[in-house]
Amino acid sequence: MRPPYRAVASLLALIAVAPATAQARPRGTAARLARPQPPPPPEPPPEPVVAAAPVLAPAAPPEPAATVSQVQAALQLMRDKGLITPTEYDEALAGRAVPVAAPMKPVLAPKWETTLYGFVEADAIVDSTQSLTEVAGNNALARPDTYAGQHGRFEYSVRNSRLGFRVRAPEFYRLNASAVVEMDFLGNQAPNASELIISTAGLLRLRHVNLLIETPYIDLLIGQSWQLFGWQPYFQPGSISIPGIAGNVFSRAAQIRLSHRFRTSPVSVDVAVALARAPQRDSLDPDGQAGLRIVFNHLRGLRTVTATQTSVDSAAIGISGTLRRFSLPEFVANPQNSVSTAGWGVSLDALFPIIAVPDRRAWALTLHGSYVRGAGIADFFTGLTGGVSFPALPLGGTYSANIDRGLALFDKNGILGTVDWQAFLVGLQFYLPPQGRIFLTSNYSQMNSDNAQNFGEPTQVFTQSRLVNASLFIDATASLRFGIEYSWLQQTYADQAVAQNHRGWFSGFFLF
């Protein structure tokens, strides 16, 4: 029996030489040591240290999936917007295709747009004669040899305050529809209304009530709006006086108008035709109007239209015309037949920024002007009659005229004719530094008639008028504007008498 230490030494030696005898199968204890051992089980990971979390509100529940009706509404909106074709819409509903015209975004329900606009105006007016109300226009001045022509008048007025609504429907197949309802308080009072009623109880008057349909091909206007004649209101002057001022085309009428703008980068060309309300109610022929306007897109300047609308607009020139027909009962006490004559008018207009500063208001200087000539066109000018009137019937009796004064009437020889007028107006606007919130406007206009003296008494008919005015505007805030104005109006009667009126004006406006 070997000593124990020898047995231990032999075992250690066997273990030491075991790797070198790879071809021999180990046996016994060595075999067990050389056999591959299974890997030890992995140790469990350490428990993470979790910091105390803040108390949060419970998460909102997920939004429910879109229903079939919602998907159909979204597809219909994409079709109406022109993002997909009707064929793609049908295929999408049938489940054959899913149109993708743009990165998917939430589809919102179409919205209507409604805008409230207008201004509150308060006026204080002083005149050197008792000839005019707050709207001077082209009304006849009192002759210098009368009481009214030698005494003045002071008045307050708030009747020119204005209120309007503009509503726009959602776009439908690239078709945009909108409507406007606009009114002021200059409505006609009863003929026997007192001065108190006229001053303090102004009546609502419709200015604009129309529907506009805009498409990529043609625009359609239906309702009462600015007349196409004179391309109103694009070329209207700036003035504190209530428009329209003497010599300024300023009128609205019910109409149907078709127009289109041909767009290029340097210029745009506007073409329009309109059938407007006839100048006399008892007429079978509407007033035909047409116009062409060239807009220079890159030449832009600052200007103010009337007293409240300041904007940056492009230079433009325009030409427009009107053709009309007048039909009156024959000039006898009991007419059985009608007598007709034609009227016409042409208007040339221009807007030109002398100093074009579209990026700021200061130093802007803008010129505008118009020239108008025509026969039977008095209704395009505010309050213009020239003082003309029908003569007495040759055999006595009363003649009932179914037409407004100043357009077409019989002369002393019983011949029907139109009252002819020509007018021109030129104006400047200058916006003072440093911010352009103080600005000046000035206008000069002149009107002449070659035949007004043929229709009425020489002491009642004026054949020429001239106007000069100058206004100072101050914008205290974006919505608060003040203005003062001086204007001089002169009229020459057919008997060469000269009447004139000096007017001072102060106004405050709250614009919204």
C-alpha positions as CSV (number, residue, x, y, z in Angstrom):
1,M,0.0,0.0,0.0
2,R,1.4,3.3,-1.2
3,P,1.6,6.2,1.1
4,P,-1.2,8.7,0.7
5,Y,1.0,11.5,-0.5
6,R,2.2,9.3,-3.4
7,A,-1.4,8.8,-4.5
8,V,-2.1,12.5,-4.4
9,A,1.1,13.3,-6.3
10,S,0.2,10.7,-9.0
11,L,-3.3,12.3,-9.4
12,L,-1.8,15.8,-9.8
13,A,0.6,14.5,-12.4
14,L,-2.2,12.8,-14.4
15,I,-4.2,16.1,-14.4
16,A,-1.2,18.1,-15.6
17,V,-0.5,15.8,-18.6
18,A,-4.3,15.3,-19.6
19,P,-4.4,18.2,-22.1
20,A,-1.4,16.9,-24.0
21,T,-3.0,13.5,-24.6
22,A,-5.9,14.9,-26.7
23,Q,-6.2,11.7,-28.8
24,A,-6.6,9.4,-25.8
25,R,-10.0,9.1,-24.2
26,P,-9.6,10.1,-20.5
27,R,-11.0,7.8,-18.0
28,G,-12.0,8.0,-14.3
29,T,-11.6,11.2,-12.5
30,A,-9.6,12.8,-15.4
31,A,-12.4,11.9,-17.8
32,R,-14.9,13.6,-15.6
33,L,-12.8,16.7,-15.4
34,A,-12.1,16.9,-19.2
35,R,-15.9,16.5,-20.2
36,P,-17.5,19.8,-21.2
37,Q,-19.6,21.3,-18.4
38,P,-22.9,23.1,-18.9
39,P,-22.6,26.9,-18.4
40,P,-23.7,28.2,-15.0
41,P,-27.2,29.7,-14.9
42,P,-27.1,33.5,-15.5
43,E,-27.3,35.6,-12.4
44,P,-30.5,37.7,-12.2
45,P,-30.0,41.4,-13.2
46,P,-29.8,43.8,-10.3
47,E,-33.1,45.5,-9.5
48,P,-33.1,49.0,-11.1
49,V,-33.2,52.0,-8.8
50,V,-36.4,53.9,-9.5
51,A,-36.6,57.5,-8.4
52,A,-39.8,58.8,-7.1
53,A,-41.8,59.9,-10.1
54,P,-44.0,63.1,-10.1
55,V,-47.7,62.5,-10.0
56,L,-49.1,62.9,-13.5
57,A,-52.6,63.3,-14.8
58,P,-54.0,60.2,-16.4
59,A,-53.2,59.9,-20.1
60,A,-56.0,60.8,-22.5
61,P,-57.7,57.8,-24.0
62,P,-56.7,57.1,-27.6
63,E,-58.9,58.8,-30.2
64,P,-61.4,56.4,-31.7
65,A,-60.8,55.2,-35.2
66,A,-62.4,57.2,-38.0
67,T,-65.9,55.9,-38.9
68,V,-67.0,55.2,-42.5
69,S,-68.9,58.4,-42.7
70,Q,-65.9,60.4,-41.5
71,V,-63.7,58.8,-44.1
72,Q,-66.2,59.5,-46.8
73,A,-66.5,63.1,-45.7
74,A,-62.7,63.5,-45.8
75,L,-62.5,62.0,-49.3
76,Q,-65.3,64.2,-50.5
77,L,-63.5,67.3,-49.2
78,M,-60.3,66.2,-51.0
79,R,-62.3,65.9,-54.2
80,D,-64.0,69.3,-53.8
81,K,-60.6,70.9,-53.2
82,G,-59.3,69.4,-56.4
83,L,-56.7,67.2,-54.6
84,I,-58.1,64.0,-56.2
85,T,-60.2,63.4,-59.3
86,P,-63.8,62.1,-59.2
87,T,-62.5,58.7,-60.5
88,E,-60.0,58.4,-57.6
89,Y,-62.8,59.4,-55.2
90,D,-65.1,56.6,-56.5
91,E,-62.2,54.0,-56.4
92,A,-61.3,55.0,-52.8
93,L,-64.9,54.5,-51.7
94,A,-64.9,51.1,-53.4
95,G,-61.8,50.2,-51.5
96,R,-59.7,49.7,-54.6
97,A,-57.3,52.6,-54.0
98,V,-56.3,55.2,-51.5
99,P,-55.5,58.6,-53.1
100,V,-52.7,60.5,-51.7
101,A,-52.4,64.0,-53.1
102,A,-50.3,65.5,-50.3
103,P,-48.8,64.5,-46.9
104,M,-51.7,63.3,-44.9
105,K,-53.0,66.0,-42.5
106,P,-56.0,66.1,-40.3
107,V,-59.0,67.0,-42.5
108,L,-60.9,69.9,-41.0
109,A,-64.4,70.8,-41.7
110,P,-64.7,73.7,-44.2
111,K,-65.3,77.1,-42.5
112,W,-67.3,80.1,-43.5
113,E,-65.6,83.5,-43.1
114,T,-67.5,86.5,-41.9
115,T,-66.1,90.0,-41.7
116,L,-67.6,93.0,-40.0
117,Y,-66.2,96.4,-41.2
118,G,-66.9,100.1,-41.3
119,F,-66.3,103.2,-39.4
120,V,-67.9,105.8,-37.1
121,E,-67.6,109.3,-38.5
122,A,-68.3,112.6,-36.7
123,D,-68.2,115.8,-38.8
124,A,-68.3,119.6,-38.0
125,I,-68.8,121.7,-41.1
126,V,-68.9,125.5,-41.7
127,D,-70.0,127.0,-45.0
128,S,-69.9,130.6,-46.3
129,T,-73.3,130.2,-47.9
130,Q,-76.5,128.3,-47.2
131,S,-76.3,126.2,-50.3
132,L,-75.2,122.7,-49.3
133,T,-75.8,119.9,-46.9
134,E,-73.0,117.7,-45.6
135,V,-72.8,116.1,-49.0
136,A,-71.8,118.9,-51.4
137,G,-71.3,116.9,-54.5
138,N,-72.3,118.9,-57.6
139,N,-75.3,120.6,-56.1
140,A,-76.1,124.1,-57.3
141,L,-74.7,127.0,-55.2
142,A,-76.9,129.9,-54.1
143,R,-76.5,132.9,-56.4
144,P,-74.5,135.8,-54.9
145,D,-77.5,138.1,-55.1
146,T,-79.7,136.0,-52.9
147,Y,-80.0,135.7,-49.1
148,A,-78.7,132.2,-49.0
149,G,-75.7,133.3,-51.1
150,Q,-74.7,136.0,-48.6
151,H,-75.1,134.1,-45.3
152,G,-73.3,131.1,-43.9
153,R,-74.1,127.9,-42.1
154,F,-72.6,125.6,-39.4
155,E,-73.7,122.0,-38.9
156,Y,-72.8,118.7,-37.3
157,S,-73.3,115.3,-38.9
158,V,-72.8,111.7,-38.1
159,R,-74.8,110.3,-41.0
160,N,-71.9,109.2,-43.1
161,S,-71.0,106.5,-40.5
162,R,-70.9,103.1,-42.2
163,L,-71.5,99.4,-41.4
164,G,-70.8,96.4,-43.7
165,F,-70.7,92.6,-43.6
166,R,-68.7,90.4,-45.9
167,V,-69.4,86.6,-46.0
168,R,-67.3,84.1,-47.9
169,A,-68.3,80.5,-48.4
170,P,-65.8,77.6,-48.4
171,E,-64.1,76.9,-51.7
172,F,-65.9,74.4,-53.9
173,Y,-64.2,73.0,-57.1
174,R,-62.0,76.1,-57.3
175,L,-65.1,78.3,-57.1
176,N,-65.2,81.0,-54.5
177,A,-68.5,82.7,-53.6
178,S,-68.9,85.8,-51.4
179,A,-71.5,88.4,-50.6
180,V,-71.5,91.9,-49.3
181,V,-74.1,94.0,-47.5
182,E,-73.0,97.6,-46.7
183,M,-75.0,100.6,-45.5
184,D,-74.8,104.1,-44.1
185,F,-77.2,106.6,-42.6
186,L,-77.5,109.0,-45.5
187,G,-80.9,107.7,-46.6
188,N,-83.5,110.1,-48.0
189,Q,-85.8,111.7,-45.5
190,A,-89.4,112.7,-46.1
191,P,-89.8,115.9,-48.1
192,N,-91.4,117.7,-45.1
193,A,-89.0,116.3,-42.5
194,S,-87.8,118.9,-40.0
195,E,-84.1,119.9,-39.6
196,L,-84.1,118.1,-36.3
197,I,-85.2,114.9,-37.8
198,I,-82.8,115.1,-40.7
199,S,-79.8,115.8,-38.4
200,T,-80.5,113.3,-35.6
201,A,-82.5,110.5,-37.2
202,G,-80.5,109.4,-40.3
203,L,-82.1,106.6,-42.3
204,L,-80.3,103.5,-43.3
205,R,-79.3,103.5,-46.9
206,L,-78.1,100.5,-48.9
207,R,-74.7,101.1,-50.5
208,H,-73.7,97.6,-51.6
209,V,-75.7,94.4,-51.8
210,N,-74.2,91.9,-54.1
211,L,-73.0,88.4,-54.8
212,L,-69.6,87.7,-56.3
213,I,-68.6,84.3,-57.8
214,E,-64.9,83.9,-58.7
215,T,-63.5,81.2,-60.9
216,P,-60.2,80.7,-62.6
217,Y,-61.9,81.6,-65.9
218,I,-64.4,84.3,-65.2
219,D,-65.9,86.3,-62.4
220,L,-69.6,87.1,-62.0
221,L,-71.0,90.0,-60.0
222,I,-74.7,90.2,-59.4
223,G,-76.3,93.0,-57.3
224,Q,-75.7,96.6,-56.4
225,S,-72.1,97.6,-56.5
226,W,-69.8,100.3,-58.0
227,Q,-70.4,101.2,-61.6
228,L,-67.9,99.8,-64.0
229,F,-67.8,103.2,-65.7
230,G,-64.7,104.9,-64.3
231,W,-63.4,101.6,-62.9
232,Q,-64.8,102.7,-59.5
233,P,-63.5,102.9,-56.8
234,Y,-59.9,102.2,-57.9
235,F,-59.3,105.7,-59.3
236,Q,-61.2,107.7,-56.7
237,P,-59.4,110.6,-55.0
238,G,-58.7,111.1,-51.3
239,S,-60.6,113.8,-49.5
240,I,-62.2,114.4,-46.1
241,S,-65.4,115.7,-47.8
242,I,-68.1,113.0,-48.1
243,P,-67.8,111.6,-51.7
244,G,-68.3,112.1,-54.4
245,I,-66.7,115.5,-54.7
246,A,-67.4,117.9,-57.6
247,G,-66.1,116.5,-60.9
248,N,-65.6,113.0,-59.5
249,V,-67.4,110.0,-61.0
250,F,-69.0,108.3,-58.0
251,S,-72.0,106.0,-58.4
252,R,-73.4,102.6,-57.6
253,A,-76.1,100.6,-59.4
254,A,-77.7,97.2,-59.6
255,Q,-76.0,95.2,-62.3
256,I,-74.8,91.9,-63.8
257,R,-71.0,92.0,-64.6
258,L,-68.6,89.6,-66.1
259,S,-64.9,90.2,-65.8
260,H,-61.5,88.4,-66.1
261,R,-57.9,89.3,-65.2
262,F,-55.1,88.1,-67.5
263,R,-52.1,87.8,-65.3
264,T,-48.4,88.2,-66.2
265,S,-45.4,89.1,-64.1
266,P,-45.0,92.7,-65.2
267,V,-48.6,93.6,-65.9
268,S,-52.1,92.4,-65.5
269,V,-55.0,93.2,-67.8
270,D,-58.6,93.4,-66.6
271,V,-61.5,93.1,-69.0
272,A,-65.1,93.6,-68.0
273,V,-68.6,94.1,-69.4
274,A,-71.8,94.9,-67.5
275,L,-75.5,95.4,-67.9
276,A,-76.5,98.0,-65.3
277,R,-79.7,99.5,-64.1
278,A,-81.0,101.9,-66.8
279,P,-80.8,105.6,-65.9
280,Q,-84.6,105.8,-66.1
281,R,-87.0,103.3,-64.6
282,D,-89.4,103.3,-67.5
283,S,-87.0,101.9,-69.9
284,L,-86.6,98.5,-71.7
285,D,-82.9,98.9,-72.3
286,P,-80.3,98.4,-69.5
287,D,-77.2,100.5,-69.4
288,G,-74.4,98.8,-71.3
289,Q,-70.8,99.3,-69.9
290,A,-67.4,97.9,-70.8
291,G,-63.9,98.6,-69.6
292,L,-60.2,97.7,-70.0
293,R,-57.6,98.3,-67.3
294,I,-53.8,97.7,-67.3
295,V,-52.2,97.2,-63.9
296,F,-48.4,97.5,-63.5
297,N,-47.7,95.0,-60.8
298,H,-44.2,96.0,-59.8
299,L,-44.9,99.8,-59.6
300,R,-46.7,100.2,-56.3
301,G,-47.5,103.2,-54.1
302,L,-49.5,104.3,-51.1
303,R,-52.8,106.1,-51.5
304,T,-56.0,106.9,-49.7
305,V,-59.4,106.5,-51.3
306,T,-62.0,109.0,-50.0
307,A,-61.2,109.5,-46.3
308,T,-60.9,106.0,-44.8
309,Q,-59.3,103.5,-47.1
310,T,-55.5,103.7,-47.1
311,S,-53.6,100.9,-49.0
312,V,-50.7,100.1,-51.2
313,D,-51.9,99.7,-54.8
314,S,-50.3,99.2,-58.2
315,A,-50.1,101.9,-60.9
316,A,-52.8,101.5,-63.4
317,I,-54.5,103.1,-66.4
318,G,-58.0,102.4,-67.4
319,I,-60.6,103.2,-70.1
320,S,-64.3,102.5,-69.8
321,G,-67.4,103.5,-71.6
322,T,-71.2,103.4,-71.4
323,L,-74.0,103.3,-74.0
324,R,-77.5,104.2,-73.0
325,R,-80.9,105.0,-74.4
326,F,-83.6,107.4,-73.1
327,S,-87.2,107.1,-74.0
328,L,-89.7,109.8,-72.9
329,P,-93.4,110.4,-73.6
330,E,-93.9,112.9,-76.4
331,F,-94.0,116.5,-75.3
332,V,-97.7,117.0,-75.1
333,A,-100.2,117.1,-72.2
334,N,-101.7,113.7,-73.0
335,P,-98.9,111.7,-74.7
336,Q,-99.6,108.5,-76.7
337,N,-96.2,107.9,-78.2
338,S,-92.6,107.9,-77.1
339,V,-89.6,109.8,-78.3
340,S,-86.1,108.4,-77.9
341,T,-82.5,109.5,-78.0
342,A,-79.1,107.9,-77.1
343,G,-76.5,108.8,-74.5
344,W,-72.9,107.8,-74.2
345,G,-69.8,108.3,-72.0
346,V,-66.1,107.7,-72.0
347,S,-63.8,107.8,-68.9
348,L,-60.0,107.8,-68.9
349,D,-58.3,107.2,-65.5
350,A,-54.8,106.8,-64.2
351,L,-53.0,106.1,-60.9
352,F,-49.2,106.7,-60.8
353,P,-46.9,106.6,-57.7
354,I,-44.4,109.4,-58.3
355,I,-42.4,108.2,-55.2
356,A,-43.1,104.5,-54.9
357,V,-42.4,103.3,-51.4
358,P,-44.4,100.1,-50.9
359,D,-42.3,98.9,-47.9
360,R,-42.9,102.0,-45.8
361,R,-45.3,105.0,-45.7
362,A,-43.0,107.9,-45.3
363,W,-42.2,110.1,-48.4
364,A,-44.8,108.3,-50.5
365,L,-46.1,110.6,-53.3
366,T,-49.0,109.5,-55.5
367,L,-50.7,111.1,-58.5
368,H,-54.2,110.2,-59.8
369,G,-56.4,111.7,-62.4
370,S,-59.4,111.2,-64.6
371,Y,-61.1,112.7,-67.7
372,V,-64.7,112.1,-68.5
373,R,-66.8,113.2,-71.5
374,G,-70.3,112.2,-72.4
375,A,-74.0,112.9,-73.1
376,G,-76.7,112.1,-70.6
377,I,-74.2,111.0,-67.9
378,A,-75.2,113.3,-65.0
379,D,-76.2,110.3,-62.8
380,F,-72.6,109.2,-62.6
381,F,-71.8,112.4,-60.6
382,T,-73.2,113.0,-57.1
383,G,-76.1,115.5,-57.2
384,L,-75.4,116.8,-60.7
385,T,-78.4,118.4,-62.5
386,G,-76.8,121.6,-63.7
387,G,-80.1,123.3,-62.7
388,V,-81.8,122.3,-66.0
389,S,-85.5,121.9,-66.2
390,F,-88.3,121.1,-68.7
391,P,-89.9,124.1,-70.4
392,A,-93.6,124.8,-70.3
393,L,-95.9,123.0,-72.8
394,P,-96.6,125.2,-75.9
395,L,-100.3,124.8,-75.5
396,G,-100.5,124.8,-71.8
397,G,-101.1,121.9,-69.4
398,T,-98.7,119.8,-67.3
399,Y,-96.0,117.5,-68.7
400,S,-95.1,114.5,-66.5
401,A,-91.5,113.5,-67.1
402,N,-90.6,109.9,-66.1
403,I,-86.9,110.6,-65.9
404,D,-84.5,112.2,-63.3
405,R,-83.3,115.7,-63.9
406,G,-80.1,116.5,-65.7
407,L,-80.1,113.5,-68.2
408,A,-82.3,114.0,-71.2
409,L,-85.1,116.5,-71.7
410,F,-86.9,118.7,-74.2
411,D,-85.6,122.2,-75.1
412,K,-87.7,125.2,-75.8
413,N,-88.3,124.0,-79.4
414,G,-89.7,120.7,-78.2
415,I,-86.7,118.7,-79.3
416,L,-85.5,115.9,-77.1
417,G,-81.7,116.0,-76.3
418,T,-79.2,115.0,-73.7
419,V,-77.2,117.3,-71.4
420,D,-73.5,117.0,-72.3
421,W,-70.7,117.3,-69.8
422,Q,-67.0,117.0,-69.7
423,A,-64.9,116.8,-66.5
424,F,-61.4,116.3,-65.4
425,L,-59.9,115.8,-61.9
426,V,-56.3,115.6,-60.8
427,G,-55.0,115.0,-57.3
428,L,-51.8,114.4,-55.2
429,Q,-51.2,112.6,-52.0
430,F,-48.1,113.0,-49.9
431,Y,-47.2,111.0,-46.7
432,L,-44.9,112.9,-44.3
433,P,-41.9,111.4,-42.5
434,P,-40.9,109.8,-40.2
435,Q,-43.8,107.3,-40.3
436,G,-46.2,108.6,-42.8
437,R,-49.0,108.8,-40.2
438,I,-49.6,112.4,-41.2
439,F,-50.4,112.9,-44.8
440,L,-51.8,115.6,-47.2
441,T,-54.2,115.3,-50.1
442,S,-55.2,117.9,-52.6
443,N,-57.5,117.9,-55.6
444,Y,-58.5,120.2,-58.5
445,S,-61.5,119.5,-60.7
446,Q,-63.4,121.3,-63.4
447,M,-66.7,120.6,-65.2
448,N,-68.1,122.2,-68.4
449,S,-71.3,121.9,-70.4
450,D,-71.7,123.2,-73.9
451,N,-75.4,122.9,-74.1
452,A,-76.9,123.1,-70.6
453,Q,-78.0,126.6,-71.3
454,N,-80.4,125.2,-73.8
455,F,-82.5,123.5,-71.1
456,G,-83.9,126.0,-68.6
457,E,-83.6,129.6,-67.5
458,P,-80.1,131.2,-67.7
459,T,-80.4,132.3,-64.0
460,Q,-81.0,128.7,-62.9
461,V,-78.5,126.8,-65.0
462,F,-74.8,126.6,-64.4
463,T,-72.4,125.6,-67.2
464,Q,-69.1,125.4,-65.4
465,S,-67.9,124.4,-61.9
466,R,-64.4,124.4,-60.4
467,L,-63.3,122.8,-57.1
468,V,-60.0,123.1,-55.1
469,N,-59.6,121.3,-51.8
470,A,-56.7,120.4,-49.4
471,S,-56.9,117.9,-46.5
472,L,-54.6,117.1,-43.6
473,F,-55.0,113.6,-42.1
474,I,-53.5,112.4,-38.8
475,D,-53.5,108.8,-37.8
476,A,-53.4,108.8,-34.0
477,T,-53.6,105.0,-33.9
478,A,-54.3,102.2,-36.3
479,S,-58.1,102.7,-35.8
480,L,-58.3,106.4,-34.9
481,R,-58.0,109.1,-37.6
482,F,-58.6,112.8,-37.6
483,G,-58.8,115.2,-40.5
484,I,-59.3,118.9,-41.4
485,E,-60.1,120.3,-44.9
486,Y,-60.6,123.5,-46.8
487,S,-62.5,123.5,-50.0
488,W,-63.5,126.1,-52.5
489,L,-66.3,125.5,-55.0
490,Q,-67.2,128.0,-57.8
491,Q,-70.0,127.8,-60.4
492,T,-70.7,130.0,-63.4
493,Y,-74.3,130.4,-64.4
494,A,-75.5,130.7,-68.0
495,D,-76.1,134.5,-67.4
496,Q,-72.4,134.8,-66.4
497,A,-73.1,135.2,-62.7
498,V,-70.5,133.6,-60.5
499,A,-71.4,131.8,-57.2
500,Q,-68.9,130.4,-54.8
501,N,-68.7,128.7,-51.4
502,H,-65.9,128.3,-48.9
503,R,-66.1,125.3,-46.7
504,G,-64.1,124.3,-43.6
505,W,-64.4,120.7,-42.3
506,F,-63.2,118.8,-39.3
507,S,-63.7,115.0,-39.0
508,G,-63.0,112.2,-36.6
509,F,-63.0,108.5,-37.6
510,F,-63.0,105.3,-35.7
511,L,-62.1,102.6,-38.2
512,F,-62.9,98.9,-37.8
